[in-house]
């Protein structure tokens, strides 16, 4: 596992050991393309490596992904600015939601497993934008400490979702974030699982379906209420106890993840 202060040279050497396809020629070509675009802000060297990997080492695809990344971040400052895990807003998210890393091996290419679950289902405690900021802040922590890896698998437990949660979700923001996930992620998204999907979730997906491309639809697996079929896709020994897994409680996973983000607070706050 890297530290935020790990040098780029050390980071790159380790990343090339994981993925020999990651070569200096492609990295430099991508950097030159980025420099030639005066509309783009500076992109951190380590992040350039992440984008090249997420684009399966295709320089043109990585360049396009980075331009989309910059565009969406500019359009969504409420999500991508003011990162601070110790802020009152993020503490409020921590108190109401488990947004956590279930599997984060200290090194290697293994997929990372992420999980979300309500702690408090009261819609008055729910803030979609803050939850998204917390999630992407967690993803930044994961990238800087793990470097590249084969992909992210996200499992979302929708138990407790009500129509009032949906009415508190700004649809324009959700639409743009769907664009970000499909066009601008610096990691490979492998699967998205939605558990305990009742009529409210079905209604929500009918609303957002026009904004979802086939590649995202193909990654999406929806499980009805009380289904245990998730364990045909995810390791039962790691999944939280609350959904029938043999892992830790989602409260414990959330506490561990939050403490890890706090430990990297100085780096996270410095992100632009």
DAPEGI-V224058 format. One record per backbone hydrogen bond with DSSP energy under -1.0 kcal/mol. NH is the residue of the N-H (numbers start at 1). CO is the residue of the C=O. E is the energy in kcal/mol with one decimal. If there is no record, write none. Layout:
# DAPEGI-V224058
NH|CO|E, NH|CO|E
This chain:
# DAPEGI-V224058
2|145|-2.8, 6|3|-2.1, 11|7|-2.5, 12|8|-3.2, 13|9|-2.1, 14|10|-2.0, 15|11|-2.4, 16|12|-2.5, 17|13|-1.3, 18|14|-1.5, 19|15|-2.8, 22|19|-2.2, 23|21|-1.2, 27|23|-1.9, 28|24|-2.9, 29|25|-2.3, 30|26|-2.5, 31|27|-2.3, 32|28|-2.3, 33|29|-2.0, 34|30|-2.0, 35|31|-2.5, 36|32|-1.8, 37|34|-1.1, 40|37|-1.6, 48|44|-2.1, 49|45|-1.7, 50|46|-1.9, 51|47|-2.5, 52|48|-2.2, 53|49|-2.2, 54|50|-2.8, 55|51|-1.6, 56|53|-2.1, 57|52|-3.1, 58|55|-1.1, 62|58|-2.5, 63|59|-2.5, 64|60|-2.2, 65|61|-2.4, 66|62|-2.3, 67|63|-2.2, 68|64|-2.1, 69|65|-2.5, 70|66|-2.5, 71|67|-2.0, 72|68|-2.8, 73|69|-2.1, 74|70|-1.8, 75|71|-1.8, 76|72|-1.5, 79|76|-1.6, 80|76|-2.3, 81|77|-1.5, 87|84|-1.9, 91|87|-2.1, 92|88|-2.0, 93|89|-1.6, 94|90|-2.5, 95|91|-2.1, 96|92|-1.3, 97|93|-2.9, 98|117|-3.4, 100|115|-2.9, 102|113|-2.9, 103|113|-1.6, 112|151|-2.4, 113|103|-1.3, 114|153|-2.9, 115|100|-2.5, 116|155|-2.0, 117|98|-1.9, 119|96|-2.7, 120|96|-2.2, 125|122|-2.2, 126|123|-1.4, 131|127|-2.3, 132|128|-2.3, 133|129|-2.3, 134|130|-2.5, 135|131|-2.3, 136|132|-2.6, 137|133|-2.0, 138|134|-2.2, 139|135|-2.0, 140|136|-1.8, 141|137|-2.0, 142|138|-2.4, 143|139|-2.4, 144|140|-2.4, 145|141|-1.7, 146|142|-2.0, 147|143|-2.6, 150|109|-3.1, 152|188|-2.8, 153|112|-2.3, 154|191|-2.4, 155|114|-2.2, 156|193|-3.4, 157|116|-2.6, 158|195|-2.0, 161|158|-2.2, 166|162|-1.4, 167|163|-2.2, 169|166|-1.8, 174|170|-2.3, 175|171|-2.6, 176|172|-2.0, 177|173|-2.4, 178|174|-2.2, 179|175|-1.7, 180|176|-2.3, 181|177|-2.6, 182|178|-1.9, 183|179|-2.1, 184|180|-2.8, 190|152|-2.8, 191|152|-1.1, 192|219|-2.4, 193|154|-3.2, 194|221|-2.6, 195|156|-3.0, 197|223|-2.7, 202|198|-2.0, 203|199|-2.3, 204|200|-2.4, 205|201|-2.7, 206|202|-1.7, 207|203|-1.4, 208|204|-2.2, 209|205|-1.7, 211|208|-2.0, 212|209|-1.9, 217|213|-2.4, 218|214|-2.3, 221|192|-2.8, 223|194|-3.0, 227|224|-1.9, 231|228|-1.7, 232|229|-2.2, 233|230|-1.9, 234|230|-2.3, 238|235|-1.6, 239|235|-1.6, 241|248|-1.1, 243|240|-1.4, 244|241|-2.1, 245|240|-2.1, 246|236|-3.7, 247|239|-2.4, 253|249|-2.0, 254|250|-2.4, 255|251|-2.2, 256|252|-2.6, 257|253|-2.3, 258|254|-2.6, 259|255|-2.3, 260|256|-2.0, 261|257|-2.2, 262|258|-2.5, 263|259|-2.0, 265|262|-1.7, 268|264|-2.4, 269|265|-3.1, 270|266|-1.1, 271|268|-1.2
